[in-house]
Amino acid sequence: MAKDIQNGSILISEPFLGDPNFERSVVVICQHDTDGTVGLVLNRISNLFLSDVVEVNQQVFDMALAVGGPMQPNTLHYIHRLPNLTDAQPISTELFWGGDFEELTTMLNSGLVSEDEIRFFVGYSGWSPGQLEEEIEKNVWFVNNNAANKLLTLNTDTLWRDILREMGGKYKMYANYPADPSLN
């Protein structure tokens, strides 16, 4: 199963993961190679907006930033559906990571990008070589390789549960686990 990790894979945390950085999280893998793995948590929204960290015309474009992970929280990352953005790295057939930020800022301020085409993150998630594979073998993460292209249009509040339900079988059952079973 761990060998199935690739750029564009989606990691869904198991229901009782004790790490507050990843509890009930959904992570898109942006880069997975022999140097390790970089991903972005999709369903942790911060209290910051894009205009809080970069100069953008708030009347044309502004949006809440997600917390991409605990590593380097002072960095800005973005995934998008803008295949013509210079230097963007493909992570699936319709999803890209990064690219020329000056060009992107011009596009944002000109109203050429809509909120369902892009998402911004502070920080990222990272794993050293072999670390993620070990975590998957220990059932810390479920892997989905079929959801990356629709991630930007799904509701972040229910993303963890929605992805598990869509996966069906035993995963559908996990989607209904209470956050604290002792309160059941």
C-alpha positions in Angstrom: 0.0 0.0 0.0 2.8 2.5 0.9 4.3 2.0 -2.5 1.2 3.6 -4.0 2.2 7.1 -2.7 2.8 9.5 -5.5 2.4 13.2 -6.3 -1.3 13.9 -6.0 -2.0 11.2 -3.5 -4.4 12.1 -0.7 -3.7 11.1 2.8 -6.6 10.8 5.2 -5.7 10.5 8.9 -7.1 7.5 10.8 -9.9 8.6 13.2 -8.0 8.5 16.4 -4.7 10.0 15.4 -3.4 11.8 18.6 -1.3 14.4 16.8 -3.2 17.7 16.9 -1.4 18.8 13.7 -3.0 16.0 11.7 -6.1 15.0 13.7 -8.9 14.2 11.2 -6.8 15.8 8.4 -6.7 15.4 4.7 -3.2 16.0 3.1 -2.4 16.3 -0.6 1.0 15.1 -1.6 2.9 17.7 -3.6 6.2 15.9 -3.9 7.2 12.4 -3.1 10.7 11.1 -4.1 13.9 9.7 -2.6 14.5 12.9 -0.7 11.2 12.5 1.3 7.7 13.8 1.0 6.0 17.3 1.1 2.3 17.7 1.5 -0.3 20.3 2.5 -3.1 19.8 5.0 -6.3 20.8 3.2 -8.8 21.1 6.0 -7.2 23.3 8.7 -8.2 26.9 8.1 -6.1 29.6 9.9 -7.4 33.0 11.1 -5.2 34.7 8.5 -6.2 36.0 5.0 -4.0 36.2 1.9 -4.1 40.0 2.3 -2.5 39.7 5.8 0.7 38.2 4.3 1.0 39.5 0.8 -0.1 42.6 -1.1 -3.3 41.8 -3.0 -6.3 43.9 -4.0 -8.8 42.8 -1.3 -11.7 44.0 -3.4 -10.7 41.7 -6.3 -9.3 38.7 -4.4 -8.8 37.6 -0.8 -9.3 34.3 0.9 -8.5 32.6 4.2 -5.2 30.7 4.4 -5.1 27.1 5.4 -2.4 25.7 7.7 -0.5 23.4 5.4 1.3 21.8 8.3 3.6 22.4 11.2 6.8 22.9 9.2 8.0 26.4 8.4 4.8 28.2 9.3 6.3 31.5 8.0 6.2 30.2 4.4 3.4 30.6 1.8 2.4 27.7 -0.5 -0.4 27.3 -3.0 -2.0 24.6 -5.1 -4.2 25.5 -8.1 -5.8 24.6 -11.3 -3.9 27.1 -13.5 -1.8 24.9 -15.9 -0.3 27.9 -17.7 1.2 29.5 -14.6 5.0 29.7 -15.2 7.0 27.2 -13.2 4.0 25.4 -11.7 4.7 21.8 -10.8 2.0 19.3 -11.7 0.8 17.0 -8.9 -2.1 15.4 -10.8 -3.7 15.9 -14.2 -5.6 19.1 -13.1 -3.8 20.2 -10.0 -0.6 22.2 -9.7 1.8 23.3 -6.9 3.5 26.7 -6.8 4.6 28.7 -9.8 5.7 32.2 -10.6 4.3 34.3 -7.7 4.6 37.7 -9.4 2.6 36.4 -12.4 0.1 34.8 -10.0 -0.3 38.1 -8.0 -1.0 40.0 -11.3 -3.6 37.4 -12.2 -5.3 37.6 -8.8 -5.4 41.4 -8.8 -6.8 41.4 -12.4 -9.7 39.0 -11.3 -8.4 36.2 -13.5 -8.4 33.6 -10.7 -11.5 32.4 -8.8 -11.6 30.9 -5.4 -12.4 27.4 -6.7 -9.1 27.4 -8.7 -6.6 28.0 -5.9 -5.9 27.5 -2.2 -3.1 29.1 -0.1 -1.3 27.6 2.9 1.0 28.8 5.6 3.6 26.1 6.3 3.7 22.5 5.0 3.9 18.9 6.1 7.1 17.0 5.5 8.4 13.5 6.0 11.9 12.2 5.7 12.7 9.4 3.3 10.8 6.3 4.4 8.9 8.0 7.3 5.6 8.3 5.5 5.8 4.7 4.3 6.3 3.6 7.9 3.3 5.6 9.1 1.1 4.1 6.3 2.2 0.6 7.3 1.2 1.4 10.9 -2.3 2.5 9.6 -1.8 6.2 10.6 -2.9 7.2 7.1 -5.4 5.9 4.5 -4.3 6.6 0.9 -6.6 7.7 -1.9 -5.2 8.3 -5.4 -8.4 9.3 -7.0 -9.5 12.5 -5.4 -6.8 15.2 -6.1 -8.5 16.8 -9.1 -11.6 17.7 -7.2 -10.1 18.9 -3.9 -10.4 22.6 -4.5 -14.2 22.4 -4.9 -15.0 20.3 -1.8 -16.0 21.8 1.5 -13.0 22.0 3.9 -15.3 21.6 7.0 -16.5 18.2 5.9 -13.6 17.1 3.7 -12.2 14.4 6.0 -15.6 12.7 6.4 -16.6 13.2 2.7 -13.4 11.6 1.3 -13.8 8.6 3.6 -17.5 8.2 2.7 -16.6 8.4 -1.0 -13.9 5.7 -0.6 -16.7 3.3 0.6 -16.3 0.0 2.4 -14.6 0.1 5.8 -13.6 3.7 5.2 -17.3 4.8 5.1 -17.6 3.3 8.6 -14.6 5.3 9.8 -16.3 8.5 8.5 -18.9 8.2 11.2 -16.6 7.6 14.2 -17.1 10.2 16.8 -14.1 12.5 17.6 -14.3 11.3 21.2 -15.9 7.8 21.5 -16.2 8.2 25.3 -18.9 10.8 24.8 -21.0 8.4 22.8 
